[in-house]
Every structure is written in C-alpha cells, then in structure tokens.
Amino acid sequence: TASPRSPAVAVRVGPMVRSPMAASPAHLCPAPGQQGSGFAMSPRNSPRSPAPTSPAPVHVAAPSPSPTPSSPAFALPPPAVPPSAHRMPQPASPRAASGSPQPASGAAPPKLPQVPVGHQRCESSDMSTTASSGSTSSVAGVATPPADVLAMCKRIDADQNGSISELELLAAVKADPQIAALVLPGVDISADHDDETVFDAVDAVFDEISGGKKRLKYEQLVAHIQRQAVQGTSEMSELAALYRQIDSDGSGSVSKLELHEAVQRHAQVKRLVLGEARSVASEEETFDEVKKVFDSIASGKKRFDYTDFEAYFRREICVAQLLNRPPVDRSAKKVFIIGPGFGRSMNPRQAGVIEEAGFKIHWCWQNLPNPEQLNFDVLPYLNQILAEIAQFQPDVITCGSKGGAYLAPLWLNKLWRGPTLLINAHPHCSRIPEGMPVVLCHGSNDEVYPTPRSRLEEIIATGDPDKCFLYYTANSGTLPTGHLTRYGDQHNMQSILTHDCLPRLLDAVMSPDGPELHFVRSWRDRLTHERLQCETWLGYCPDLLRRRWSTRGDEEQKLYDVVAGSEEFNRVHALFKAQPREPPAYALSPPGTWERVQALRIQRIENVPILDGCTMPYYNSLHRAIEDQGMTFQPGVHTCYAFHGADANAIDSIVNSPVAGFQPLASGSRGASLWGSGTYFARDAKY
C-alpha cells in the first residue's frame, strides 16, 4: 500500500518467468528501457504465450537462452605459422569500376588463399590449440580434450548408432572409472556401493541431460561434461561438505529421517534447507517443511543421492554466481571493423560507442573503396583484409551497411569463421556458415536495405540455433489515434547506441554461452547492484519465496503482514523503490517525488492452492521447455522481478483465486492493449 497521496499499488512479491523460445530461429532482444523501438516475439512449435512488458518502456517477451556449452568460441584453428606468414601481398591490378581506387597495376588478379583465417584465444599461452589437438579442460582432475570426450561417447555407444541410451550410459559408468568420474564428478562410484545407488545417480543425470528423451546425442553429453568442469567451484565444494553432514552414515544416499535430523543438528544445513525465515518455526512446522523439501529433492524416491541434492540446490549457487559475476574484460578483446559502411564519418557515434567501451580496435578501411559501385569486384581487396586480420588476430569482426559486401566473400570462401556482428542485413549475406557465431542487427524502417522480418528469420535459420541471434526493432504499440508508441530503427540503428547495447552485442557474439543467453543475462546489468542483492535475497523461484511464509498456506486468510523493519520488509521496500541505472524513456515525475513515497504496509501472499495448482505447474512447464532444448534453466536469468498495477477487484482475484488470478486474455493497459492481449508488467515500480 502506497502513501495516501499516491494511488493504491499491488506488488506481487514473486519472480516473473520468461517464456522460452522453443527452438525459434529468430531471437529478438532489445536493450531494456531504450526509446524508439517496439519488440514482439512468439515461440515456434508452441502455443503463443502472453508477452510481459519489458523493463521500463519496452514491451517484450524474453526468449530462452541458447547456450553454447563448448569452450571454443568458434571452430577454426589458429594459424599454424606466425601471423607474419599470413601477410598477403598488396592486391594486383584487377578490373575495377571507373573512378574507384585501384590496386597497383601490372599483375594478374590475386588467387584467394586456401588457409582459413581464424583462431582460438585462450587465457594463457600454453593453452593455445589447433584443430588437430583441440582445447583441453580438467574434469575431476582428468584432462579431457574434446576429441577424447567424443571417443569416450563412442565407447559408451555400444551399438554405435550415434546416440546413447540410459542403459548404455549405466553400463559404461559401472565398467569404466574414468567415464564415471567425467559423467558423475563428486559421486563415489566404487565397489562397495550397491547397484541401486549407481542406477539412481545415472538415472538423475540422464534425465537432466536428455530432458525426458530416451536417447542422448553425443554433443549433449559433451556439453554436460564441460558444464561440470565450469561448475567445479568452491561453492560446489561447500555444498558437498553440507551433503556429507547430512549423509551421516556415509551410505551415499539420504533418507527423510536423516535430512530431518541434520536440520536439527546443524545450523548451516537448516539455513540451506529451510531458509532464514523458518529458523524460529515450531518443531512440527519444521518437520512438515523438511518433508516438502525432501520430496522436491527426491522426486518421488525414498532416498536421494548427491546428484539429486546438487541439482536442487545448484540454482542458489548459480544465482549467487550471477550476482558476483565479474564484468567482461573488454580491454582484452580485439574488435576488427571493416570500415566502409560502418559510419566512421557519417555515423561517428556508432564507432564512438565501441571505442568508449574499451575494446582494442583495428579499422580496416584504407584503400577499401565503396563496394556498391556498378560492376565492382571485391575479390582483389580480400588479400588486404586477410593480411590485416592475420596481423591483428581479432576476437570478432564487425561491419555495417555496405561493409557486408566485403564480409560475404570472407564467409563464402571460408576465410573467416570467427564471431561476427553484422549491422544491417546486406543482400549478399544471405546464408550463415555452419558453426559460426553471428549476431545480425536490423530495423523495420531500414530505408537502404528494406528487409521483412520473415526474411531475416530465414537468414538466421541458416546458422546454428545456439550460435545465431537476431536483434530486431519494429514499429509497435498502436494508440487509438493511430499513432505508434515505438518506431523501429532506420538504417543507422539508433537503438544500439544507448544502454551499452552495441558493446553488449559484441560481448554476446563472443560469449561461449551463446549470444542469446549472454544478451538476456546482460539485461540484469541495467539494474543497480542494490536491487539485484534484494532480488537474490528474496529468491528467484516460487518455492524459495515459500520458505518465508509464516503459515502452511492452507488457511482461509491469504494475506499476512510483513513485520515493519524486518529484513524481508526492508528488502521488498528497497526493491519497490529501486530506480534503473539509466534514466527511463518515459517522462515521469521528478525523482524527488518518488523518493518521498513510502510503503506503509507490505503483505505476503500465502496461498497453497495458487502456488501448487497454478504457479508451480506453469513454472515447471517452462523449466522443462528450456531443459528440453538442451539448455540449463537459470533462475535470475529466466525468471525476474516485475511489477503489475491493477484495481482492487483484480488484486483480490490475484491474491485469492487459483483460477481467475492473472487473466492474460482479458488484460491490457488502461488506454488500450498496445501490444495485444496479455498481462502487462513493468520492470520498475515507478512506471
């Protein structure tokens, strides 16, 4: 409840789940809070789900991530010889259009080199790799080059049909200690453990990787092993130590009684299992809560093992890692810019944004003419570009507008296979090479290369789904007067010049997690650290919010006051009052006016029928949808906090009715449903 001078505001304290893009070929991801663009997305192969509004002014349905778990950012090896050996001679004189600069005369057109240019950059020089040797990672103390992991997959695949069944994986784990260490790191698979324990551990891992399917692809198992390597953190070690406290008899599995006794004996276990809010609960209430947590961990089994335990609590560790995630070190990243068309003179702000972000930059523009002249041949100029690439050894190549005419033959002739950011869909860039990380940016009002969204989706669909990403801005939000509230970008794409958007797109295309996941995750950076701390403390999962309930949630009363001055009260209040890092797009009241607004009362909804009958089934269905695509569901990335304003009758329905609560098909804004039927949310309470 807000102060008397402000309208009544209902804040539903809970995470908003982002709808997955079910293997969608196009991922339209704006920078939250940007002006001048509207965005809409719909999943493929799934019913169209209502799209929540984006943070601040942009209405957006956020996509699922498409992580690329493998460690190399792209596939080609580094040059086998020093970069100087790749320096190409200046192009000889070709046929050129009249009036354009020409290379030195007196030689035949150059022959394109056969050695592709590209490289893998590692943190230390001793980890530099080539395609033949592969990169290495350490899992459970075992060096595991990707080639060896693939060979291991073939050993597991007993019938050699190219995929792995659960029975094949179980047999391999029991027969080969090295495979067991890679597939089940941290799980003791030794002779004194019974077959049931091994089976349960393998069964849990297989279900996690396969997403309910009967067989695994090799790449799914490889991705799982690599994720396990990345997640071998100190937090996981602490989790393993807590598990050993719970598993007091060292049997390798935990019963309901063991968990309850550990909660009574160890304060750390109690905080982990029940959360801070239940520390003063009665013994009977504690026992009931432990049973609920046990059932969630064990998934219907009578005992759970470390794999079950780690999978359940890993989300909290992942959220903590999100909060403490170090910023991208842009000073270590090399950006190669193809000059013609990028706007160094005509659109200097575009170049300035990249320079101000701290990247190391190389401009390739000298002696490169406008490639869109009549009968112009770009091939004679490729040697110059390749020589500069070989010398600079970039992490990413970017170009805009007419620069795509130089990029297209680099792709076509397999001369560049590294990360690429393409601003404007040049007509020559009609197909993305296999296995190549690419981000394509385009606006619906591009007056130079007018390209319909359907065609852009077709281009993106030619690349790998986990590595390709479409940033698209479109006209949207039609008012009753016929005017639009959002206008898509023109050729100069103004939207990427605000909110750190262009540098974030460069970060995204270089991310080993895949551009989509990285870009969605970077939305969190638009929030203040204080707000993120509050969200993390409250939790990003419905069952974590439930730990703060003061009742079982089955009483007639559904609303309970949060004690004023308590940490929960202060966290919710700070979340409600939080403002974004950048000024919002809408012209709202002065910041001082909002600062004077105080929350007089905060109430917590405790309603089991809504939680168990509505919220959790929806949450779990989205969780499964993301996992079914071979991705890892990340609370705090695929769930977020948002605010929804409504009248008193709607608030009563949201609080009390498991059926009528939020009604997406009957909802809209006060003036009109600007982006169609749906439940509209705002990132910030002041909206």
C-alpha positions in Angstrom: 0.0 0.0 0.0 1.5 3.3 -1.0 1.2 6.6 0.9 -2.3 8.3 0.9 -1.3 10.8 -1.8 -0.4 8.0 -4.2 -2.8 5.5 -5.9 -3.1 2.1 -4.4 -0.4 -0.2 -5.8 -0.3 -4.0 -5.6 3.1 -5.6 -5.7 3.1 -9.3 -6.1 6.3 -10.4 -4.5 7.4 -13.1 -6.8 9.5 -13.8 -9.9 8.2 -13.4 -13.4 9.1 -16.4 -15.6 10.4 -15.7 -19.0 8.7 -17.7 -21.7 11.1 -19.9 -23.7 11.6 -19.6 -27.5 11.1 -23.2 -28.4 14.0 -23.6 -30.9 13.0 -20.4 -32.5 15.3 -19.4 -35.4 15.0 -15.7 -34.6 15.6 -14.1 -31.2 14.5 -10.5 -30.9 16.2 -9.0 -27.9 16.2 -5.3 -27.3 18.0 -3.4 -24.7 15.5 -2.7 -21.9 14.5 0.9 -21.5 15.6 2.0 -24.9 13.5 4.5 -26.8 12.1 4.4 -30.3 11.5 0.7 -30.8 8.9 -1.9 -30.1 9.6 -5.6 -29.9 7.5 -8.7 -30.1 8.4 -12.4 -30.2 6.5 -15.6 -30.4 7.8 -19.1 -29.9 7.8 -21.7 -32.7 6.3 -25.1 -32.2 4.4 -24.0 -29.1 1.2 -22.0 -28.4 1.7 -18.3 -28.5 2.1 -17.2 -24.9 1.2 -13.8 -23.5 4.2 -11.4 -23.6 5.0 -9.5 -20.5 6.1 -5.9 -20.8 9.8 -5.3 -20.7 11.6 -3.3 -18.1 10.6 0.4 -18.3 9.1 1.3 -21.7 9.6 -1.7 -23.9 7.0 -4.5 -24.2 9.0 -7.7 -24.6 8.6 -11.4 -24.3 12.0 -12.6 -23.3 13.5 -15.6 -25.1 15.1 -18.7 -23.6 18.8 -18.9 -23.8 20.5 -21.0 -26.3 23.8 -21.6 -24.6 26.8 -22.9 -26.5 28.4 -25.0 -23.7 31.5 -25.9 -25.6 34.5 -23.8 -24.6 35.8 -22.6 -28.0 34.1 -19.5 -29.3 34.4 -20.8 -32.9 35.7 -23.7 -34.7 38.7 -22.8 -36.8 42.3 -23.2 -35.6 44.9 -20.5 -35.2 47.4 -20.1 -37.9 50.0 -22.9 -37.9 52.7 -20.3 -38.7 53.4 -16.9 -37.2 50.9 -14.2 -38.2 53.6 -12.5 -40.3 53.5 -15.6 -42.6 49.9 -14.8 -43.4 50.6 -11.2 -44.6 49.4 -11.1 -48.1 51.0 -9.0 -50.9 49.1 -5.9 -51.9 46.4 -6.8 -54.4 47.5 -6.6 -58.0 45.5 -4.7 -60.6 42.1 -6.2 -61.3 39.3 -4.9 -63.4 37.8 -2.1 -61.3 34.9 0.3 -61.7 35.7 3.6 -63.2 36.5 6.2 -60.6 37.3 3.8 -57.8 40.7 3.4 -56.2 42.6 0.5 -57.8 45.4 -1.7 -56.5 48.8 -1.5 -58.0 48.9 -2.3 -61.7 50.9 -4.9 -63.6 49.8 -8.2 -62.1 47.0 -10.7 -62.5 44.1 -10.8 -60.2 45.2 -12.5 -56.9 44.4 -16.0 -56.1 42.4 -16.4 -52.9 44.4 -18.1 -50.1 43.3 -21.6 -49.2 44.2 -21.4 -45.5 41.2 -20.1 -43.5 41.9 -17.2 -41.1 40.6 -17.7 -37.6 41.9 -18.6 -34.1 41.1 -19.6 -30.6 42.2 -17.2 -27.9 43.0 -18.8 -24.5 43.8 -17.2 -21.2 47.4 -18.5 -21.2 49.8 -19.1 -24.0 50.3 -22.8 -23.1 46.7 -23.5 -23.8 46.7 -22.3 -27.4 45.3 -25.0 -29.5 44.8 -26.1 -33.1 42.1 -28.1 -34.7 44.1 -31.2 -34.6 45.0 -31.0 -30.9 41.8 -29.5 -29.6 41.3 -27.5 -26.4 41.6 -29.2 -23.0 39.6 -28.9 -19.8 40.0 -30.5 -16.5 37.2 -32.5 -15.0 37.6 -34.3 -11.7 41.3 -34.0 -12.2 41.3 -35.7 -15.6 42.5 -33.8 -18.7 39.7 -34.2 -21.3 40.3 -32.9 -24.8 37.1 -32.7 -26.8 38.4 -35.4 -29.2 38.9 -37.7 -26.2 35.4 -36.9 -24.9 34.0 -37.8 -28.3 35.9 -41.0 -28.4 34.5 -41.7 -24.9 31.0 -41.2 -26.3 31.7 -43.7 -29.0 32.8 -46.2 -26.3 29.6 -45.6 -24.4 27.5 -46.0 -27.5 27.6 -49.8 -27.6 25.5 -50.3 -30.7 27.3 -47.5 -32.5 24.1 -45.9 -33.8 25.3 -42.3 -33.0 23.3 -41.8 -29.8 23.4 -43.1 -26.2 20.7 -44.9 -24.2 20.4 -44.8 -20.5 21.2 -48.5 -20.3 24.4 -47.9 -22.3 25.4 -45.0 -20.1 24.8 -47.1 -16.9 26.9 -50.0 -18.2 29.7 -47.6 -19.1 29.7 -45.9 -15.8 29.8 -49.2 -13.9 32.6 -50.6 -16.1 34.9 -47.6 -16.6 36.1 -45.4 -13.6 37.2 -42.7 -16.0 33.8 -42.4 -17.6 32.2 -42.5 -14.1 34.5 -39.6 -13.0 33.5 -37.5 -16.0 29.8 -38.2 -16.0 29.3 -38.1 -12.2 32.0 -35.9 -10.8 31.9 -35.9 -7.0 29.9 -39.1 -6.8 31.7 -42.1 -5.3 31.1 -45.0 -7.7 33.1 -47.7 -6.0 32.8 -51.4 -5.5 31.2 -51.0 -2.0 28.3 -49.0 -3.4 25.2 -51.0 -4.4 23.8 -51.1 -7.9 20.7 -49.1 -6.8 22.9 -46.1 -5.8 24.7 -46.2 -9.1 21.5 -46.5 -11.0 19.8 -43.6 -9.2 22.8 -41.3 -9.9 22.9 -42.2 -13.6 19.2 -42.0 -13.9 19.1 -38.5 -12.5 22.0 -37.3 -14.8 20.5 -38.9 -17.8 17.1 -37.3 -17.2 18.8 -33.9 -16.6 20.8 -34.1 -19.9 18.1 -35.7 -22.1 15.2 -33.6 -21.0 12.9 -36.7 -20.9 14.0 -38.2 -24.2 15.1 -41.8 -24.5 18.5 -41.3 -26.1 21.3 -38.7 -25.8 23.2 -37.1 -28.6 27.0 -37.1 -28.3 27.1 -33.3 -28.1 24.6 -33.2 -25.2 26.8 -35.5 -23.1 29.9 -33.4 -24.1 28.1 -30.2 -23.1 27.2 -31.8 -19.7 30.8 -32.8 -19.0 32.0 -29.3 -19.9 29.4 -27.7 -17.7 30.5 -29.9 -14.8 34.1 -28.6 -15.4 33.0 -25.0 -15.3 30.9 -25.5 -12.2 33.7 -27.1 -10.1 33.7 -24.1 -7.8 34.3 -23.5 -4.1 30.6 -23.1 -3.7 30.1 -26.6 -5.0 32.7 -27.9 -2.5 30.8 -26.3 0.3 27.6 -27.9 -1.0 29.4 -31.3 -1.0 30.6 -30.7 2.6 27.0 -30.0 3.7 25.8 -33.2 2.0 28.4 -35.2 4.0 27.0 -33.7 7.2 23.5 -34.8 6.1 24.7 -38.3 5.0 25.9 -39.1 8.5 26.3 -42.9 7.9 28.3 -42.3 4.6 26.0 -44.6 2.6 25.9 -42.2 -0.3 22.2 -41.6 -0.1 19.9 -39.7 2.3 16.6 -40.7 3.9 13.8 -38.3 5.0 14.8 -39.0 8.6 18.5 -38.3 8.0 17.6 -34.9 6.5 15.3 -34.0 9.4 18.0 -35.0 11.9 20.6 -33.0 10.1 18.4 -29.9 10.1 18.0 -30.3 13.8 21.8 -30.8 14.4 23.4 -28.4 12.0 22.6 -24.7 11.7 24.1 -24.4 8.3 22.0 -27.3 7.0 18.9 -25.8 8.5 19.6 -22.4 6.8 20.2 -24.2 3.5 17.1 -26.4 3.6 14.6 -24.1 5.3 16.0 -20.6 4.6 16.3 -17.8 7.1 12.6 -17.1 7.6 11.8 -20.5 9.1 14.5 -20.5 11.8 12.0 -19.9 14.6 9.4 -22.4 13.3 7.9 -24.9 15.7 9.2 -28.5 15.6 6.1 -29.7 13.9 6.2 -27.0 11.3 9.9 -27.7 10.7 9.2 -31.4 10.2 6.5 -30.6 7.6 8.8 -28.2 5.8 11.6 -30.7 5.7 9.3 -33.3 4.2 8.3 -30.9 1.5 11.9 -30.1 0.6 12.8 -33.8 0.7 10.0 -34.7 -1.7 11.2 -31.9 -4.0 14.8 -33.2 -4.0 14.0 -36.9 -4.2 11.3 -36.5 -6.9 9.2 -39.4 -5.6 12.1 -41.7 -4.5 12.5 -42.9 -0.9 16.1 -41.7 -0.8 18.1 -39.1 -2.7 21.8 -39.0 -3.5 24.3 -36.2 -4.1 23.3 -35.8 -7.7 19.7 -35.1 -6.7 20.9 -32.8 -3.8 23.3 -30.8 -6.0 20.8 -30.4 -8.8 18.2 -29.0 -6.4 20.5 -26.5 -4.6 22.7 -25.6 -7.5 20.2 -22.9 -8.6 21.0 -20.9 -5.4 24.7 -21.2 -6.2 24.1 -20.2 -9.8 22.2 -17.1 -8.6 25.0 -16.2 -6.2 27.4 -16.5 -9.1 25.2 -14.3 -11.2 25.3 -11.6 -8.5 29.1 -11.8 -8.2 29.7 -12.3 -11.9 32.8 -10.2 -12.9 32.3 -7.8 -15.8 33.5 -8.7 -19.2 37.2 -7.6 -19.6 36.7 -5.7 -22.9 40.2 -4.4 -22.8 41.4 -7.9 -23.6 39.1 -8.3 -26.6 40.1 -7.3 -30.2 37.5 -5.9 -32.5 38.2 -5.8 -36.2 36.0 -3.2 -38.0 35.5 -3.3 -41.8 35.4 0.4 -42.4 33.3 1.1 -45.5 29.7 1.4 -44.3 30.4 1.4 -40.6 29.9 5.1 -40.3 33.2 6.4 -39.0 32.4 9.7 -40.8 28.7 9.5 -41.5 27.7 7.9 -38.2 30.6 8.6 -35.8 28.5 7.8 -32.7 28.4 4.2 -33.7 32.2 4.0 -33.8 32.5 6.1 -30.7 30.4 3.7 -28.6 32.7 0.8 -29.4 35.8 2.9 -28.7 34.4 4.2 -25.4 33.6 0.6 -24.3 37.3 -0.2 -24.0 37.8 -2.8 -26.8 41.1 -3.0 -28.7 40.1 -1.8 -32.2 41.5 -2.2 -35.7 40.0 -0.2 -38.5 40.3 -1.8 -41.9 39.4 1.0 -44.3 42.4 2.4 -46.0 42.3 1.8 -49.8 39.0 -0.1 -49.5 36.6 1.6 -51.9 32.8 1.8 -51.8 31.9 -1.8 -52.8 28.4 -0.9 -54.1 29.6 0.7 -57.3 28.4 -0.7 -60.6 30.3 -3.9 -61.6 32.6 -3.6 -58.6 34.7 -6.7 -57.8 35.6 -7.1 -54.1 37.8 -10.2 -54.5 41.0 -8.3 -55.3 40.7 -6.5 -52.0 40.3 -9.6 -49.8 44.1 -10.1 -49.6 44.4 -6.8 -47.9 41.7 -7.6 -45.4 43.1 -11.0 -44.7 46.6 -9.7 -44.2 45.2 -7.2 -41.6 43.2 -9.9 -39.9 46.2 -12.2 -39.7 48.3 -9.4 -38.2 45.7 -8.2 -35.7 44.3 -11.6 -34.7 40.8 -10.3 -33.8 38.3 -12.0 -31.5 35.4 -10.6 -33.5 34.8 -9.0 -36.9 32.0 -6.4 -37.3 30.7 -4.4 -40.2 27.7 -2.3 -41.1 25.8 -1.5 -44.2 27.9 -1.8 -47.4 30.7 -3.4 -45.4 28.6 -6.6 -45.7 29.8 -6.8 -49.4 33.3 -7.4 -48.1 32.2 -9.8 -45.4 30.1 -12.1 -47.7 33.1 -13.4 -49.7 35.0 -14.0 -46.5 32.2 -16.3 -45.4 31.7 -17.8 -48.8 35.3 -18.7 -49.3 35.7 -19.9 -45.7 38.3 -17.3 -45.0 36.7 -16.2 -41.6 34.8 -18.5 -39.2 35.1 -16.4 -36.1 32.4 -14.4 -34.2 30.8 -11.8 -36.4 28.5 -8.9 -35.7 26.6 -7.7 -38.8 24.8 -4.4 -38.6 22.1 -4.2 -41.3 21.3 -7.3 -43.4 23.4 -6.8 -46.5 21.8 -8.6 -49.5 25.0 -10.5 -50.2 25.0 -12.0 -46.7 22.1 -14.4 -47.3 23.5 -17.5 -45.6 25.4 -18.0 -42.3 28.2 -20.5 -42.4 27.8 -23.7 -40.3 29.0 -23.5 -36.7 29.7 -19.7 -36.8 28.6 -17.3 -34.1 26.7 -14.5 -35.7 24.6 -11.6 -34.4 22.5 -9.8 -37.0 21.0 -6.4 -36.3 18.3 -4.8 -38.4 15.4 -2.3 -38.1 12.0 -2.5 -39.7 12.4 1.0 -41.1 15.7 0.4 -42.8 15.5 2.6 -45.9 18.6 1.3 -47.6 18.1 -2.5 -47.2 14.4 -2.9 -46.6 14.1 -6.5 -45.4 10.9 -8.1 -43.9 11.2 -9.8 -40.6 10.3 -13.2 -42.2 13.4 -12.9 -44.5 15.6 -12.0 -41.5 14.4 -15.1 -39.7 15.2 -17.2 -42.8 18.7 -15.9 -42.8 19.2 -16.6 -39.0 17.7 -20.1 -39.5 20.5 -21.0 -41.9 23.0 -20.8 -39.0 23.3 -22.9 -35.8 20.4 -22.2 -33.4 22.7 -22.0 -30.4 25.1 -19.5 -32.1 23.0 -17.1 -34.1 21.0 -14.2 -32.8 18.7 -11.6 -34.4 18.4 -8.2 -32.8 15.3 -6.6 -34.5 13.4 -3.4 -33.8 9.9 -2.8 -35.2 7.0 -0.4 -35.2 4.6 -1.3 -32.4 2.2 -0.1 -29.8 -0.7 1.4 -31.9 -2.7 4.1 -29.9 -6.4 4.7 -30.5 -5.3 7.7 -32.6 -3.4 5.5 -34.9 0.0 6.8 -33.7 2.7 4.4 -32.7 4.5 4.4 -29.3 7.5 2.7 -30.8 9.3 3.1 -34.1 11.7 0.5 -35.5 15.2 1.5 -36.4 16.2 3.1 -39.6 19.4 2.2 -41.4 21.6 3.9 -38.8 20.1 1.9 -36.0 19.9 4.4 -33.2 18.7 1.9 -30.6 22.1 0.1 -30.4 23.8 3.3 -29.4 22.1 3.5 -26.0 22.1 1.4 -22.8 25.5 -0.1 -23.7 23.7 -2.1 -26.4 26.3 -2.3 -29.2 29.1 -3.3 -26.8 26.8 -5.9 -25.2 26.1 -7.3 -28.7 29.8 -7.7 -29.3 30.2 -9.4 -25.9 27.3 -11.7 -26.7 28.7 -12.9 -30.1 32.0 -13.7 -28.4 30.4 -15.5 -25.4 31.0 -19.2 -25.1 27.5 -19.5 -23.6 26.0 -18.3 -26.9 24.9 -14.8 -27.9 21.2 -15.2 -26.8 21.9 -16.3 -23.3 24.6 -13.7 -22.8 22.4 -10.9 -24.0 19.4 -11.9 -21.9 21.7 -12.2 -18.9 23.2 -8.8 -19.6 19.7 -7.2 -19.0 20.5 -7.6 -15.3 23.3 -5.1 -15.7 20.7 -2.4 -16.3 19.6 -2.8 -12.6 21.5 -1.4 -9.7 23.6 -3.8 -7.6 21.4 -2.9 -4.6 18.3 -4.1 -6.3 20.0 -7.3 -7.5 21.0 -8.0 -3.9 17.4 -7.6 -2.8 16.1 -9.9 -5.5 18.8 -12.6 -4.7 17.9 -12.5 -1.0 14.2 -12.9 -1.7 14.9 -15.7 -4.3 14.0 -16.2 -7.9 12.0 -19.5 -7.5 8.4 -19.8 -6.2 9.4 -22.5 -3.6 12.2 -20.2 -2.3 9.6 -17.5 -1.7 7.5 -20.1 0.2 10.3 -20.5 2.7 9.5 -17.1 4.1 5.8 -17.9 4.8 4.6 -17.7 8.3 1.9 -20.4 7.8 1.4 -23.5 5.8 -0.6 -21.5 3.3 -3.8 -23.5 3.7 -5.7 -21.1 6.0 -8.7 -19.1 5.0 -6.6 -15.9 5.4 -4.2 -15.4 2.5 -2.5 -12.1 3.2 -0.1 -11.7 6.1 1.7 -8.5 7.2 5.5 -8.5 6.8 6.9 -7.1 10.1 7.9 -3.5 9.5 11.7 -3.0 10.0 12.4 -6.7 9.4 15.0 -7.6 6.7 12.2 -9.0 4.5 10.3 -5.7 4.8 13.4 -3.7 4.0 14.4 -5.8 1.0 10.9 -5.6 -0.6 10.7 -1.9 0.1 14.1 -1.3 -1.5 13.1 -3.4 -4.5 9.9 -1.3 -4.8 11.8 2.0 -4.6 14.7 1.0 -6.9 15.4 3.0 -9.9 17.3 1.9 -13.1 20.8 2.8 -13.8 19.9 4.9 -16.8 17.1 7.5 -17.0 13.8 5.9 -18.1 12.4 6.6 -21.6 9.1 7.9 -20.3 8.8 11.4 -19.0 7.7 10.6 -15.4 7.5 12.7 -12.2 10.8 14.1 -10.9 12.9 11.6 -8.9 12.4 13.6 -5.7 8.6 13.0 -5.9 9.2 9.2 -6.0 11.7 9.4 -3.1 9.0 10.9 -0.9 6.7 8.0 -1.5 6.9 5.5 1.4 5.5 2.0 1.8 3.1 2.0 4.8 2.4 -1.7 4.7 3.7 -4.8 2.9 1.7 -8.0 2.8 2.9 -11.5 1.8 0.5 -13.8 -0.2 0.5 -17.3 1.4 -1.9 -19.4 -0.8 -1.1 -23.1 -1.3 -3.8 -23.7 -3.9 -2.4 -20.9 -6.1 1.2 -21.9 -5.6 0.7 -25.6 -6.1 -2.2 -25.5 -8.6 -1.2 -22.6 -10.8 2.3 -21.1 -10.2 4.4 -24.2 -9.8 2.9 -26.1 -12.8 3.5 -23.1 -15.1 7.0 -22.6 -13.7 7.8 -26.3 -14.1 6.5 -26.4 -17.6 8.7 -23.5 -18.7 11.6 -25.1 -16.8 11.1 -28.3 -18.8 10.7 -26.5 -22.1 14.1 -24.9 -21.6 15.8 -28.1 -20.5 14.2 -30.0 -23.4 16.1 -27.7 -25.8 19.4 -28.9 -24.2 19.8 -25.8 -22.2 20.3 -25.1 -18.5 17.5 -23.3 -16.7 18.9 -20.4 -14.7 16.8 -18.7 -12.1 17.5 -15.0 -12.2 18.0 -15.1 -15.9 14.9 -16.9 -17.0 12.9 -15.5 -14.1 12.9 -11.9 -13.0 11.0 -9.5 -10.7 8.4 -7.2 -12.3 5.5 -5.0 -11.2 1.9 -5.1 -12.1 -0.7 -2.4 -11.3 -4.4 -3.2 -11.0 -7.6 -2.1 -9.4 -8.9 -3.5 -6.0 -11.1 -6.2 -7.6 -8.3 -7.6 -9.7 -5.9 -7.5 -6.7 -8.4 -9.6 -4.7 -8.6 -12.1 -7.6 -4.8 -12.3 -7.9 -4.5 -13.0 -4.1 -7.3 -15.4 -3.7 -8.3 -17.2 -6.9 -6.1 -20.0 -8.3 -8.2 -19.9 -11.5 -9.0 -16.3 -12.1 -5.8 -14.8 -10.8 -3.9 -13.3 -13.7 -6.1 -13.5 -16.8 -3.8 -12.9 -19.8 -6.6 -12.9 -22.4 -8.6 -10.3 -20.6 -5.9 -7.9 -19.6 -4.4 -4.8 -21.0 -3.3 -1.3 -20.2 -5.7 1.5 -19.2 -5.8 3.2 -22.6 -5.6 0.1 -24.8 -3.9 -3.2 -25.2 -1.0 -1.6 -27.0 0.8 -4.9 -27.8 -2.3 -7.2 -27.8 -3.9 -9.2 -25.1 -1.7 -10.2 -22.2 -0.7 -9.4 -18.7 1.4 -6.3 -18.7 4.4 -5.9 -16.3 6.9 -3.2 -15.7 10.5 -3.7 -14.6 10.3 -0.7 -12.2 7.5 0.2 -9.8 7.7 3.8 -10.9 6.5 3.4 -14.4 
